[in-house]
């Protein structure tokens, strides 16, 4: 009898915990649907793909983009380039306007506007553990307009005026 009671208590406690976890994530259903689409995409692409992360500033007119290449589940290249240099300082060296990192160099260019090179698995983990977590004083965003895969995911703190998005925007994702 004692074993039955402990088993039932464990089931009740487990269901309470799992319901709390779901309540802690904004856009739970949309996120789960997108994660399923991501898993299907990884399978159909042999976990080899590239995605483009655009960037820019509300305050200035120049923009940039980072293209991340993943081969068999491992980041193999990060390519950064300015897409518009209007308003950018004239003394920026040419090698900082566009560059490529391969294999062992990935994420070696520090203090740049380039997107960090993550796999889709890492992006979805970060979304679940950080960007979509309900918290006070923020507005949370989630869109899955890349054939069901994340296109925008993150949050903005209330009262922030410019360039305050914490998360990722993905312009495109395509299989290799």
C-alpha positions as CSV (number, residue, x, y, z in Angstrom):
1,X,0.0,0.0,0.0
2,X,2.8,2.4,0.9
3,X,4.4,1.8,-2.6
4,X,1.1,2.7,-4.3
5,X,0.9,5.9,-2.3
6,X,4.5,6.9,-3.2
7,X,3.9,6.0,-6.8
8,X,0.7,8.1,-7.0
9,X,2.4,11.0,-5.2
10,X,5.3,10.9,-7.6
11,X,3.0,11.0,-10.6
12,X,1.1,14.0,-9.2
13,X,4.3,15.8,-8.3
14,X,5.7,15.1,-11.8
15,X,2.6,16.4,-13.5
16,X,2.7,19.6,-11.4
17,X,6.4,20.1,-12.3
18,X,5.8,19.6,-16.0
19,X,2.8,21.9,-16.0
20,X,4.9,24.6,-14.3
21,X,7.6,24.3,-16.9
22,X,5.2,24.7,-19.8
23,X,3.8,27.9,-18.2
24,X,7.3,29.3,-18.0
25,X,7.7,29.4,-21.8
26,X,6.0,32.0,-24.0
27,X,4.7,30.7,-27.4
28,X,5.0,27.1,-26.1
29,X,2.8,25.5,-28.8
30,X,4.4,27.5,-31.7
31,X,7.8,26.6,-30.3
32,X,7.1,22.9,-30.1
33,X,5.7,22.9,-33.7
34,X,8.8,24.7,-34.9
35,X,11.1,22.4,-33.1
36,X,9.4,19.4,-34.8
37,X,9.8,21.2,-38.2
38,X,13.5,21.7,-37.3
39,X,14.0,18.0,-36.5
40,X,12.4,17.0,-39.8
41,X,14.5,19.6,-41.7
42,X,17.7,18.3,-40.1
43,X,16.8,14.7,-41.1
44,X,15.9,15.6,-44.6
45,X,19.1,17.8,-45.1
46,X,21.4,15.3,-43.4
47,X,21.9,18.0,-40.8
48,X,23.8,20.1,-43.3
49,X,22.4,23.6,-44.0
50,X,23.2,27.3,-44.0
51,X,21.3,30.2,-42.5
52,X,21.6,34.0,-42.7
53,X,21.3,36.4,-39.8
54,X,20.8,40.0,-40.8
55,X,21.8,42.9,-38.7
56,X,21.7,46.6,-38.6
57,X,21.0,49.6,-36.4
58,X,17.9,51.7,-36.0
59,X,20.2,54.7,-35.4
60,X,22.4,54.4,-38.5
61,X,21.8,53.2,-42.1
62,X,24.5,50.6,-42.5
63,X,23.7,46.9,-42.3
64,X,25.4,43.5,-42.3
65,X,24.7,39.8,-42.4
66,X,26.3,36.6,-41.2
67,X,25.9,33.4,-43.0
68,X,26.5,30.3,-40.9
69,X,27.2,26.9,-42.5
70,X,26.6,23.7,-40.7
71,X,27.8,20.4,-42.1
72,X,26.7,17.1,-40.5
73,X,25.7,18.9,-37.3
74,X,28.9,20.9,-36.9
75,X,29.5,24.6,-37.7
76,X,32.0,24.7,-40.5
77,X,31.9,28.3,-41.6
78,X,30.9,31.8,-40.6
79,X,30.9,34.5,-43.3
80,X,30.4,38.1,-42.4
81,X,29.8,41.1,-44.7
82,X,28.4,44.6,-44.6
83,X,25.4,44.8,-46.9
84,X,25.4,48.6,-46.7
85,X,28.2,50.9,-45.6
86,X,26.4,54.2,-45.9
87,X,27.1,56.1,-42.7
88,X,30.0,53.7,-41.7
89,X,33.3,55.3,-40.8
90,X,35.6,55.7,-43.8
91,X,38.6,54.3,-41.8
92,X,37.2,50.8,-41.4
93,X,39.9,48.4,-42.8
94,X,38.8,46.4,-45.8
95,X,39.4,43.1,-44.0
96,X,36.8,44.1,-41.4
97,X,34.1,44.8,-44.0
98,X,34.0,41.1,-45.1
99,X,35.6,38.0,-43.8
100,X,35.3,34.2,-43.5
101,X,36.1,31.9,-40.7
102,X,36.5,28.2,-41.3
103,X,36.5,25.1,-39.1
104,X,38.9,25.9,-36.2
105,X,38.6,29.7,-36.6
106,X,34.8,29.7,-35.9
107,X,33.8,32.6,-33.6
108,X,37.4,33.9,-33.5
109,X,36.5,37.4,-34.7
110,X,35.5,38.9,-31.5
111,X,34.0,42.4,-30.8
112,X,32.3,42.5,-34.2
113,X,28.6,42.8,-35.3
114,X,28.7,39.2,-36.6
115,X,26.1,36.7,-35.4
116,X,27.5,34.0,-33.1
117,X,27.8,30.7,-35.0
118,X,25.4,28.2,-33.5
119,X,23.8,25.1,-34.9
120,X,20.0,25.0,-35.1
121,X,20.0,22.7,-32.1
122,X,21.8,25.3,-30.1
123,X,19.5,28.1,-31.3
124,X,16.4,26.1,-30.2
125,X,18.0,25.3,-26.9
126,X,18.8,28.9,-26.3
127,X,15.2,29.9,-27.3
128,X,13.8,27.4,-24.8
129,X,16.2,28.2,-22.0
130,X,16.5,31.9,-22.3
131,X,14.7,33.9,-25.1
132,X,11.2,32.6,-24.6
133,X,11.2,32.2,-20.9
134,X,8.4,34.3,-19.3
135,X,9.7,37.1,-17.2
136,X,8.6,40.5,-16.0
137,X,9.1,43.8,-17.8
138,X,9.8,42.3,-21.3
139,X,8.0,41.8,-24.6
140,X,8.7,38.3,-26.0
141,X,8.7,37.6,-29.8
142,X,8.6,34.4,-31.7
143,X,8.0,33.8,-35.4
144,X,8.6,30.7,-37.5
145,X,8.4,32.0,-41.1
146,X,11.3,29.9,-42.5
147,X,9.1,27.0,-43.6
148,X,8.2,26.5,-39.9
149,X,11.7,27.1,-38.6
150,X,12.6,30.1,-36.4
151,X,12.8,33.4,-38.1
152,X,12.6,35.6,-35.1
153,X,13.0,34.7,-31.4
154,X,13.8,36.8,-28.5
155,X,12.7,39.6,-26.1
156,X,13.0,43.4,-25.6
157,X,13.1,44.9,-22.1
158,X,10.3,47.4,-21.4
159,X,11.4,51.0,-21.9
160,X,14.3,50.2,-24.1
161,X,14.4,52.6,-27.1
162,X,17.0,51.4,-29.7
163,X,18.6,48.1,-30.7
164,X,17.4,46.3,-27.6
165,X,16.4,42.9,-29.1
166,X,18.0,39.9,-27.2
167,X,17.7,36.9,-29.4
168,X,18.0,36.0,-33.1
169,X,16.5,36.9,-36.4
170,X,17.1,34.5,-39.2
171,X,16.5,35.7,-42.8
172,X,16.7,32.3,-44.5
173,X,17.6,28.7,-43.8
174,X,18.4,26.3,-46.7
175,X,19.7,22.8,-47.0
176,X,23.1,22.2,-48.5
